[in-house]
Amino acid sequence: MNIFTADFFFSIIRIATPILFATLAAVIGEKGGVSNIGLEGIMMMSALFGSLGAYWTKSWLIGLLLAMAVGLLESLVMGFFAFNLKTNIILTGTAINMIGSGGCLFLVKVITGQASTTALITKSLQIPSISIPLIRDIPYIGKIISGHSVLTYIAFLLVWLTIVLLYKTPLGLNIRSVGENPNAASSVGVSVLKIQYITIGIGGILAGMGGAFMSMYYAMGWSQDMVAGRGFIALAAQSMGGGEPVGSMLAALIFGFASALGIKISATGVDSNLVAPIPYIVTIIALVIFALNEKRKEKQRHSSAALQK
Amino acid sequence: MNKKNDVSGMSRKNSIKFSVIRALAALAIALAVAFILIFVSAEGANFSEKMSASLKALREMLVSPLFRKNGTFSVKSFTDVLAQMIPIMFTGLATCIMFSANQFNLGAEGGIMLGAFVTALVAVYWHIPGPMLIVVAIVMGALATGLMMLIPAVLKAKLGVSEMVNSLMLNYVIMYMINYLMNTYLADTSKGVTQTQPFQANAIMPQLVSNGSRLSWGFVIAIIMVILCWFFMYRTRWGYGIRMTGINQPFVMYSGMNVAMIIILCQVLGGILAGMGGGIEMLGRYSVYNWIQQPQYGWTGITVAILAGNNPIYVPLAAFFMAYLTKGCTLMSTNANVPSQLISIIQAVIFLFFAAHQFLAGYRQKLVVKSAQEELAQKEAAERSGEK
């Protein structure tokens, strides 16, 4: 059986998209010294409000914007606790995740009266896909690259924008300097608090887009536990990618590959419980390989420095 | 002698006063948030109807867990709440020890599931006579979970891989693996739902009360573990090392303690405690293993640890509070039609304010100033009496 069909690569990109959004949020966050483990919870809440917004207004665009706004709002709440009230950022994120899992169920019951899913998104409310002229006519490759949702293209565009933001703009310089050494940044007149809020806010908006993708394209509506650890996998992708946008994007694609492979395997009749943990196991293994590699590099640096002496 | 000031710069009396007021303020804010949400979700045509419905719901949440409709105290309800405390005391203790060393291992959730599963397997398949079976089953569950925690612990200590990400990933892996084993090999196929064969009769843990609360001797074990953990953390060298690692890791390293060992030790201990909790919960409350979803005790355990300020001795109090609140929210959802998941929002709000260093910082400043002034006044008085 040939598994490397165009469909297979297409599904890798589709699966990697929500992880990529959250990964970019993690990349920008870590650059600014903000470890946002609340991405999971933010995605969950945005997924819910994205689908509700689209349903209420009959417009996917407003749904998406609402999801982004909810993501921003939640990240600012996180920021308030973490930066102003000095709650440990990891605990802040854990609290946001609690709200993301239980709080969403509460809201769904209160708002829609349904139990644990909202099958609200119909074909017309789904985030539209784009078929790219010319590229779609290229054999094999066209089938892989063309026909994705608008958000997928935006996600990959955002990788480039993240590089520009971090390395080519004054704001990016400030974000990196606050992440590197907040005291030094503050001594040259950078408002650390403001930069931290901007950092976490951008992350919230990105995670919001990832959430919207989950409920308005990946699945038709919101369901319980639908984010299923993608926010956490994004943190792993960030650290595997060495904290750089392109590397982290590749890491996100590896998870897409692992999941897509899992789906292929389970189609052959293997118990889904055996396939479902693959992305999580891949995450652990990948983190180990990355850490071993870093250690080896460091050793080399040490020994070459010693040789030069 | 002046009363010694602690690190907070306050006298002991003022320090306790501040902690209590701060805790009450956090609870009050959480209840206010809860009330707003209840009000929004309450049924009613106009404001006063909504108000009375919300007050009824609030009563269900705050009073009903222990009191009957006519206001009398119910022993059965009380033992129910105590029984609910057992698993979250264990996950709370586990989290206390791991968080004390700044190891943000969130694996108590998977840990309690793994411990419960392994204990259940022993309870079904190993033929050991008498109550020894209970002991062996729980020890096996605890050991299995301790071994599992070696994965995030060793990877953190030796390679610096985030224990948080790894433990979260393991939570999912454990859940799916258990479900796979259940579906493929272990499930009792004569039943409509996924569950194991029943435990052997001598694996069922004896109960403390016979009113159907399922309050087993596990409660006593939990309390003993609380005391042991407190002793370990505050009266032994290793416990000191764990706490010091959380406060100032370089200090521990330069003073010659093995930091890597401490990082591994605290997570393995956390695993053992979580696994033990799972085993005790299984044999105390169930007669078959049937958890196919994460039981959420691990997450509640994190809240318990935060409420207890990572000090094992306060874990029972925090666990009682969370068990009470959980029961209150369940009652509220059955009797007043407010979704029980409100608990996770209340939990998150309490959690955020409890862990907030700067919450009521202005008030703390006032108390610190007051303590300093009192101390100066005392000194002055002492000097004056010395002159005489």
Interface residues (C-beta under 8 A of the other chain):
Chain A: I37 F81 N84 L85 K86 T87 N88 I90 L91 T92 T94 A95 I96 M98 I99 S101 G102 G103 L105 F106 K109 V110 A228 G229 F232 I233 L235 A236 S239 D271 N273 L274 A276 P277 Y280 I281 T283 I284 L287 V288 A291 L292 K295
Chain B: L37 V40 S41 F104 L106 I151 L155 L159 G160 V161 S162 M164 V165 N166 L168 M169 L170 Y172 V173 Y176 M177 N179 Y180 N183 T184 W299 I302 T303 I306 P339 Q341 L342 I343 S344 I345 Q347 A348 V349 F351 L352 F353 A355 A356 H357 Q358 F359
